Amino acid sequence: MSSHASPTDRSLPPVTSLNLDHDVVTLTQAICDVGSVSGREGPLADAVQAALAGRDHLEVVRDGDAVLARTRLGRSERVVLAGHLDTVPLADPANLPTRRLDGVGAGGGEVLWGRGTVDMLGGVAVQLRLAGQLTSPSRDVTYVWYDCEEVDAARNGLARLAATRPDWLTGDFAVLLEPTRGEVEGGCNGTLRVDVTVAGVAGHSARPWTADNAVHKTGELLVRLASYQAREVEVDGLVYREALQAVGIRAGVAGNVIPDECVLTVNHRFAPSRSAPEAVAFVREFFSGYDVRVTDVAAGARPGLHRPAARDFVAALGLPVTAKVGWTDVARFDALGVPAVNFGPGDPALAHADDEHCPVQQYRDVEAALLRWLS
Protein backbone atom coordinates (compact mmCIF):
# COMPACT_ATOMS: atom_id res chain seq x y z
CA MET A 1 0.00 0.00 0.00
CA SER A 2 1.37 3.43 -0.86
CA SER A 3 1.77 6.06 1.84
CA HIS A 4 -1.22 8.08 0.68
CA ALA A 5 -3.48 5.02 1.12
CA SER A 6 -2.96 4.80 4.89
CA PRO A 7 -5.93 4.50 7.28
CA THR A 8 -7.88 7.66 7.98
CA ASP A 9 -9.80 8.91 11.00
CA ARG A 10 -12.52 10.57 8.94
CA SER A 11 -16.05 9.56 9.85
CA LEU A 12 -18.57 8.61 7.18
CA PRO A 13 -20.23 11.67 5.63
CA PRO A 14 -24.02 11.80 5.76
CA VAL A 15 -25.60 10.93 2.42
CA THR A 16 -29.25 11.79 1.89
CA SER A 17 -29.46 11.71 -1.91
CA LEU A 18 -27.77 10.41 -5.04
CA ASN A 19 -27.41 12.72 -8.03
CA LEU A 20 -27.69 10.74 -11.27
CA ASP A 21 -26.31 13.71 -13.19
CA HIS A 22 -22.93 13.28 -11.48
CA ASP A 23 -20.30 11.34 -13.44
CA VAL A 24 -20.14 7.61 -12.77
CA VAL A 25 -17.00 7.82 -10.61
CA THR A 26 -18.44 10.49 -8.31
CA LEU A 27 -21.70 8.56 -8.12
CA THR A 28 -19.87 5.33 -7.24
CA GLN A 29 -18.06 7.12 -4.44
CA ALA A 30 -21.32 8.52 -3.06
CA ILE A 31 -22.99 5.10 -3.18
CA CYS A 32 -20.09 3.35 -1.42
CA ASP A 33 -20.01 5.97 1.31
CA VAL A 34 -23.63 5.32 2.27
CA GLY A 35 -22.48 1.97 3.71
CA SER A 36 -24.56 -1.12 2.91
CA VAL A 37 -23.26 -4.23 4.64
CA SER A 38 -25.58 -7.21 4.07
CA GLY A 39 -28.75 -6.84 6.10
CA ARG A 40 -28.30 -3.08 6.39
CA GLU A 41 -29.04 -2.03 2.80
CA GLY A 42 -32.08 0.05 3.77
CA PRO A 43 -30.48 3.52 3.59
CA LEU A 44 -28.93 2.79 0.19
CA ALA A 45 -32.17 1.31 -1.13
CA ASP A 46 -33.94 4.47 0.08
CA ALA A 47 -31.40 6.63 -1.76
CA VAL A 48 -31.72 4.60 -4.97
CA GLN A 49 -35.51 4.76 -4.85
CA ALA A 50 -35.44 8.50 -4.23
CA ALA A 51 -33.00 9.09 -7.10
CA LEU A 52 -35.38 7.34 -9.50
CA ALA A 53 -38.51 9.09 -8.29
CA GLY A 54 -40.15 11.35 -10.83
CA ARG A 55 -38.50 9.70 -13.85
CA ASP A 56 -41.50 9.52 -16.15
CA HIS A 57 -39.88 6.93 -18.45
CA LEU A 58 -39.56 4.42 -15.60
CA GLU A 59 -41.94 2.31 -13.56
CA VAL A 60 -40.37 1.94 -10.10
CA VAL A 61 -41.28 -0.49 -7.30
CA ARG A 62 -39.77 -1.40 -3.93
CA ASP A 63 -39.59 -4.94 -2.55
CA GLY A 64 -38.05 -5.01 0.91
CA ASP A 65 -34.58 -3.58 0.40
CA ALA A 66 -34.63 -4.25 -3.34
CA VAL A 67 -35.51 -1.56 -5.89
CA LEU A 68 -36.73 -2.33 -9.40
CA ALA A 69 -37.35 -0.04 -12.37
CA ARG A 70 -38.28 -0.67 -15.99
CA THR A 71 -39.18 1.02 -19.24
CA ARG A 72 -42.38 0.13 -21.10
CA LEU A 73 -41.72 1.26 -24.65
CA GLY A 74 -42.98 -1.82 -26.49
CA ARG A 75 -39.56 -2.71 -27.89
CA SER A 76 -39.07 -6.11 -29.52
CA GLU A 77 -36.53 -7.12 -26.85
CA ARG A 78 -36.26 -6.68 -23.11
CA VAL A 79 -32.95 -6.87 -21.25
CA VAL A 80 -32.30 -6.97 -17.51
CA LEU A 81 -29.42 -5.17 -15.80
CA ALA A 82 -28.94 -6.45 -12.25
CA GLY A 83 -26.65 -5.74 -9.32
CA HIS A 84 -26.63 -6.22 -5.57
CA LEU A 85 -26.63 -3.34 -3.10
CA ASP A 86 -24.84 -5.08 -0.24
CA THR A 87 -21.17 -5.40 0.60
CA VAL A 88 -19.20 -7.57 2.98
CA PRO A 89 -18.35 -5.98 6.35
CA LEU A 90 -15.58 -3.43 6.68
CA ALA A 91 -12.23 -4.94 7.62
CA ASP A 92 -11.06 -1.80 9.39
CA PRO A 93 -11.97 1.92 9.47
CA ALA A 94 -9.79 2.53 6.41
CA ASN A 95 -12.33 0.73 4.17
CA LEU A 96 -14.66 3.77 4.27
CA PRO A 97 -15.09 6.54 3.37
CA THR A 98 -13.77 5.93 -0.11
CA ARG A 99 -10.99 8.06 -1.57
CA ARG A 100 -9.53 8.70 -4.99
CA LEU A 101 -5.82 7.97 -5.20
CA ASP A 102 -3.32 8.70 -7.97
CA GLY A 103 -0.47 6.44 -9.00
CA VAL A 104 -1.92 3.29 -7.41
CA GLY A 105 -3.58 1.41 -10.25
CA ALA A 106 -2.01 -0.52 -13.09
CA GLY A 107 0.27 1.83 -14.95
CA GLY A 108 0.07 4.35 -12.11
CA GLY A 109 -3.46 5.49 -12.90
CA GLU A 110 -6.16 6.84 -10.62
CA VAL A 111 -8.24 4.43 -8.52
CA LEU A 112 -11.22 4.61 -6.22
CA TRP A 113 -10.31 2.94 -2.93
CA GLY A 114 -12.65 1.44 -0.33
CA ARG A 115 -15.30 -1.12 0.45
CA GLY A 116 -17.71 -1.72 -2.42
CA THR A 117 -15.56 -0.10 -5.11
CA VAL A 118 -15.07 -3.55 -6.69
CA ASP A 119 -17.88 -5.71 -5.37
CA MET A 120 -20.06 -4.25 -6.69
CA LEU A 121 -21.25 -0.72 -6.14
CA GLY A 122 -19.50 0.54 -9.27
CA GLY A 123 -21.86 -1.69 -11.22
CA VAL A 124 -24.77 -0.27 -9.22
CA ALA A 125 -23.65 3.24 -10.18
CA VAL A 126 -23.47 2.28 -13.85
CA GLN A 127 -27.03 0.95 -13.66
CA LEU A 128 -28.25 4.18 -12.07
CA ARG A 129 -26.49 6.33 -14.64
CA LEU A 130 -28.09 4.34 -17.47
CA ALA A 131 -31.50 4.49 -15.83
CA GLY A 132 -31.22 8.26 -15.63
CA GLN A 133 -29.82 8.85 -19.12
CA LEU A 134 -31.67 6.34 -21.31
CA THR A 135 -35.17 7.72 -21.64
CA SER A 136 -35.67 5.94 -24.98
CA PRO A 137 -33.31 2.93 -25.16
CA SER A 138 -33.17 0.69 -28.21
CA ARG A 139 -34.46 -2.20 -26.07
CA ASP A 140 -36.79 -2.14 -23.11
CA VAL A 141 -34.68 -2.30 -19.95
CA THR A 142 -35.41 -3.65 -16.49
CA TYR A 143 -33.07 -2.50 -13.73
CA VAL A 144 -32.78 -4.62 -10.59
CA TRP A 145 -30.95 -3.56 -7.43
CA TYR A 146 -31.26 -6.30 -4.81
CA ASP A 147 -30.18 -7.10 -1.28
CA CYS A 148 -28.31 -9.82 0.62
CA GLU A 149 -26.15 -11.34 -2.11
CA GLU A 150 -23.09 -11.63 0.12
CA VAL A 151 -24.75 -13.90 2.70
CA ASP A 152 -26.40 -17.34 2.71
CA ALA A 153 -28.59 -18.19 -0.26
CA ALA A 154 -31.76 -18.34 1.84
CA ARG A 155 -31.61 -14.54 2.25
CA ASN A 156 -30.67 -13.70 -1.35
CA GLY A 157 -32.81 -10.83 -2.65
CA LEU A 158 -32.72 -11.98 -6.27
CA ALA A 159 -34.01 -15.40 -5.23
CA ARG A 160 -36.81 -13.69 -3.33
CA LEU A 161 -37.72 -11.60 -6.37
CA ALA A 162 -37.71 -14.69 -8.58
CA ALA A 163 -40.38 -16.12 -6.28
CA THR A 164 -42.44 -12.99 -5.60
CA ARG A 165 -42.00 -10.89 -8.77
CA PRO A 166 -40.88 -13.25 -11.56
CA ASP A 167 -42.34 -10.96 -14.23
CA TRP A 168 -39.75 -8.33 -13.27
CA LEU A 169 -36.90 -10.73 -14.04
CA THR A 170 -38.11 -11.98 -17.41
CA GLY A 171 -36.32 -10.86 -20.55
CA ASP A 172 -34.41 -11.92 -23.63
CA PHE A 173 -31.01 -11.39 -22.00
CA ALA A 174 -29.54 -10.29 -18.66
CA VAL A 175 -26.31 -8.61 -17.60
CA LEU A 176 -25.12 -9.00 -14.01
CA LEU A 177 -22.74 -6.14 -13.30
CA GLU A 178 -20.44 -8.17 -11.06
CA PRO A 179 -16.72 -7.24 -11.26
CA THR A 180 -15.01 -8.69 -14.36
CA ARG A 181 -12.27 -6.07 -15.00
CA GLY A 182 -14.54 -4.63 -17.68
CA GLU A 183 -14.45 -7.90 -19.63
CA VAL A 184 -17.35 -10.19 -20.54
CA GLU A 185 -17.68 -13.47 -18.65
CA GLY A 186 -20.41 -15.79 -19.89
CA GLY A 187 -22.55 -18.03 -17.72
CA CYS A 188 -20.94 -19.61 -14.67
CA ASN A 189 -19.83 -22.91 -13.19
CA GLY A 190 -22.05 -24.68 -10.71
CA THR A 191 -20.87 -25.29 -7.16
CA LEU A 192 -21.53 -27.86 -4.47
CA ARG A 193 -20.11 -28.77 -1.07
CA VAL A 194 -20.16 -32.15 0.60
CA ASP A 195 -19.04 -33.54 3.93
CA VAL A 196 -17.27 -36.89 3.54
CA THR A 197 -17.18 -38.79 6.83
CA VAL A 198 -14.51 -41.34 7.75
CA ALA A 199 -15.34 -43.58 10.72
CA GLY A 200 -12.84 -44.92 13.27
CA VAL A 201 -12.73 -46.10 16.87
CA ALA A 202 -11.94 -43.78 19.77
CA GLY A 203 -9.24 -44.57 22.28
CA HIS A 204 -6.57 -43.13 24.54
CA SER A 205 -3.72 -41.53 22.62
CA ALA A 206 -1.25 -43.39 24.87
CA ARG A 207 -2.68 -46.72 23.60
CA PRO A 208 -3.28 -46.22 19.89
CA TRP A 209 -3.33 -49.97 19.27
CA THR A 210 -6.68 -50.10 21.04
CA ALA A 211 -8.24 -47.60 18.62
CA ASP A 212 -8.67 -46.84 14.92
CA ASN A 213 -7.61 -43.28 14.03
CA ALA A 214 -10.17 -41.71 11.68
CA VAL A 215 -7.80 -38.84 10.79
CA HIS A 216 -5.11 -41.28 9.58
CA LYS A 217 -7.69 -43.14 7.49
CA THR A 218 -8.63 -39.87 5.78
CA GLY A 219 -5.28 -39.96 3.96
CA GLU A 220 -6.77 -42.21 1.28
CA LEU A 221 -9.35 -39.53 0.48
CA LEU A 222 -6.63 -36.90 0.18
CA VAL A 223 -4.72 -39.15 -2.22
CA ARG A 224 -7.86 -39.45 -4.36
CA LEU A 225 -8.25 -35.68 -4.41
CA ALA A 226 -4.61 -35.12 -5.28
CA SER A 227 -4.97 -37.42 -8.29
CA TYR A 228 -8.14 -35.71 -9.58
CA GLN A 229 -7.83 -34.53 -13.18
CA ALA A 230 -9.95 -31.45 -13.86
CA ARG A 231 -12.18 -31.52 -16.92
CA GLU A 232 -12.28 -28.67 -19.41
CA VAL A 233 -15.72 -28.54 -20.97
CA GLU A 234 -16.87 -26.44 -23.91
CA VAL A 235 -20.36 -24.98 -23.50
CA ASP A 236 -21.83 -22.61 -26.10
CA GLY A 237 -18.34 -21.89 -27.40
CA LEU A 238 -16.77 -21.13 -23.98
CA VAL A 239 -14.42 -23.46 -22.10
CA TYR A 240 -15.21 -24.04 -18.41
CA ARG A 241 -12.58 -25.62 -16.16
CA GLU A 242 -13.89 -27.74 -13.33
CA ALA A 243 -12.34 -28.16 -9.88
CA LEU A 244 -12.54 -30.52 -6.91
CA GLN A 245 -10.68 -29.80 -3.69
CA ALA A 246 -10.75 -30.20 0.07
CA VAL A 247 -11.66 -26.94 1.80
CA GLY A 248 -11.92 -28.07 5.41
CA ILE A 249 -11.33 -30.89 7.87
CA ARG A 250 -12.54 -31.43 11.41
CA ALA A 251 -11.97 -34.17 13.95
CA GLY A 252 -11.15 -34.85 17.57
CA VAL A 253 -12.60 -33.92 20.92
CA ALA A 254 -9.44 -33.65 23.03
CA GLY A 255 -5.67 -33.72 22.72
CA ASN A 256 -5.42 -37.14 24.35
CA VAL A 257 -8.27 -38.88 22.51
CA ILE A 258 -7.84 -40.67 19.19
CA PRO A 259 -10.63 -39.39 16.89
CA ASP A 260 -13.36 -41.86 16.02
CA GLU A 261 -14.62 -39.62 13.20
CA CYS A 262 -13.07 -37.27 10.67
CA VAL A 263 -15.13 -35.08 8.35
CA LEU A 264 -13.58 -33.77 5.16
CA THR A 265 -15.39 -30.87 3.47
CA VAL A 266 -15.00 -30.84 -0.31
CA ASN A 267 -16.02 -28.21 -2.86
CA HIS A 268 -16.75 -29.14 -6.49
CA ARG A 269 -17.05 -26.57 -9.27
CA PHE A 270 -18.76 -28.10 -12.30
CA ALA A 271 -19.38 -26.94 -15.86
CA PRO A 272 -22.91 -25.71 -16.71
CA SER A 273 -23.33 -28.64 -19.09
CA ARG A 274 -23.76 -30.81 -16.00
CA SER A 275 -26.92 -30.52 -13.88
CA ALA A 276 -26.77 -30.27 -10.12
CA PRO A 277 -28.03 -33.88 -9.64
CA GLU A 278 -25.42 -35.10 -12.15
CA ALA A 279 -22.69 -33.25 -10.26
CA VAL A 280 -23.83 -34.75 -6.96
CA ALA A 281 -23.83 -38.22 -8.52
CA PHE A 282 -20.27 -37.67 -9.77
CA VAL A 283 -19.04 -36.66 -6.32
CA ARG A 284 -20.76 -39.62 -4.66
CA GLU A 285 -19.13 -41.95 -7.15
CA PHE A 286 -15.74 -40.28 -6.68
CA PHE A 287 -15.97 -40.95 -2.93
CA SER A 288 -17.58 -44.37 -3.24
CA GLY A 289 -17.27 -46.40 -0.07
CA TYR A 290 -17.64 -43.34 2.18
CA ASP A 291 -20.57 -41.52 3.72
CA VAL A 292 -21.20 -38.39 1.61
CA ARG A 293 -23.60 -35.67 2.75
CA VAL A 294 -24.45 -32.74 0.46
CA THR A 295 -24.46 -29.45 2.40
CA ASP A 296 -24.85 -26.95 -0.44
CA VAL A 297 -25.47 -27.09 -4.18
CA ALA A 298 -26.21 -24.50 -6.88
CA ALA A 299 -26.45 -25.23 -10.59
CA GLY A 300 -24.36 -23.31 -13.09
CA ALA A 301 -25.58 -21.23 -16.02
CA ARG A 302 -25.10 -21.63 -19.74
CA PRO A 303 -24.09 -18.35 -21.43
CA GLY A 304 -26.63 -18.67 -24.23
CA LEU A 305 -24.38 -16.86 -26.67
CA HIS A 306 -26.33 -18.29 -29.59
CA ARG A 307 -29.37 -16.19 -28.63
CA PRO A 308 -29.86 -13.04 -30.80
CA ALA A 309 -29.81 -10.63 -27.83
CA ALA A 310 -26.58 -12.19 -26.54
CA ARG A 311 -24.95 -12.05 -29.98
CA ASP A 312 -25.91 -8.39 -30.35
CA PHE A 313 -24.48 -7.62 -26.90
CA VAL A 314 -21.12 -9.20 -27.72
CA ALA A 315 -20.98 -7.50 -31.13
CA ALA A 316 -21.87 -4.07 -29.71
CA LEU A 317 -19.22 -4.24 -27.01
CA GLY A 318 -16.51 -5.63 -29.27
CA LEU A 319 -14.92 -7.49 -26.36
CA PRO A 320 -13.81 -11.13 -26.09
CA VAL A 321 -15.96 -13.41 -23.95
CA THR A 322 -14.53 -15.92 -21.49
CA ALA A 323 -16.15 -18.46 -19.18
CA LYS A 324 -16.99 -17.51 -15.59
CA VAL A 325 -15.33 -20.19 -13.48
CA GLY A 326 -16.93 -18.99 -10.23
CA TRP A 327 -20.64 -19.03 -9.36
CA THR A 328 -22.74 -15.87 -9.63
CA ASP A 329 -26.40 -14.97 -9.69
CA VAL A 330 -26.48 -15.33 -13.47
CA ALA A 331 -27.48 -18.89 -12.56
CA ARG A 332 -30.74 -17.56 -11.16
CA PHE A 333 -31.52 -15.94 -14.51
CA ASP A 334 -30.60 -19.14 -16.33
CA ALA A 335 -33.08 -21.04 -14.14
CA LEU A 336 -35.75 -18.59 -15.37
CA GLY A 337 -34.78 -19.26 -18.98
CA VAL A 338 -32.94 -15.95 -19.40
CA PRO A 339 -29.38 -16.19 -20.82
CA ALA A 340 -26.98 -14.00 -18.87
CA VAL A 341 -23.40 -12.77 -18.68
CA ASN A 342 -21.26 -11.03 -16.07
CA PHE A 343 -19.89 -7.63 -17.06
CA GLY A 344 -18.76 -4.93 -14.68
CA PRO A 345 -15.92 -2.77 -13.37
CA GLY A 346 -13.38 -4.04 -10.85
CA ASP A 347 -10.94 -6.91 -10.52
CA PRO A 348 -12.72 -9.86 -8.83
CA ALA A 349 -9.42 -10.81 -7.20
CA LEU A 350 -9.76 -7.62 -5.11
CA ALA A 351 -13.37 -8.25 -4.06
CA HIS A 352 -13.67 -8.34 -0.24
CA ALA A 353 -9.99 -7.46 0.13
CA ASP A 354 -8.68 -4.98 2.69
CA ASP A 355 -7.20 -3.00 -0.22
CA GLU A 356 -10.32 -3.16 -2.41
CA HIS A 357 -9.94 -0.60 -5.20
CA CYS A 358 -10.77 -0.10 -8.87
CA PRO A 359 -9.26 1.99 -11.67
CA VAL A 360 -11.71 4.83 -12.26
CA GLN A 361 -11.43 4.36 -16.02
CA GLN A 362 -13.13 0.96 -15.72
CA TYR A 363 -16.32 2.60 -14.42
CA ARG A 364 -16.33 4.94 -17.41
CA ASP A 365 -15.55 2.18 -19.91
CA VAL A 366 -18.33 -0.11 -18.67
CA GLU A 367 -20.84 2.73 -18.74
CA ALA A 368 -19.78 3.71 -22.26
CA ALA A 369 -19.99 0.13 -23.51
CA LEU A 370 -23.53 -0.37 -22.21
CA LEU A 371 -24.59 3.00 -23.62
CA ARG A 372 -23.34 1.88 -27.05
CA TRP A 373 -25.40 -1.27 -26.77
CA LEU A 374 -28.61 0.37 -25.55
CA SER A 375 -28.59 3.75 -27.31
Buried (B, 14 or more C-beta within 10 A) or exposed (E): EEEEBEEEEEEEEEBEEBEBEBEBBBBBBBBBBBBBBBEBBEBBBBBBBEBBEEBEBBBBEEBBBBBBBBBEBEBEBBBBBBBBBBBBEBEEEBBBBBBBBEEBBEEEBBBBBBBBBBBBBBBBBBBBBBBBBBEEBBBBBBBBBBBBBBBEBEBBBBBBBBEEBEEBBBBBBBBBBBBBBBBBBBBBBBBBBBBBBBEBEBBEBEEEEEBBBBBBBBEEBEEBBEEEEEBEBEBBEBEBEBBBEBEEBEBBEEEEEBBBBBBBBBBBBBBBBBEBEEBBEBBBEBBEEBEBEBEEBBBBBBBBBEBEBBEBBBEBBEBEBBBBBEBBBBBBBBEBEBBBBBBBBBBBEBBBBEBBBBBBBBBBBBBEBBBEBBE
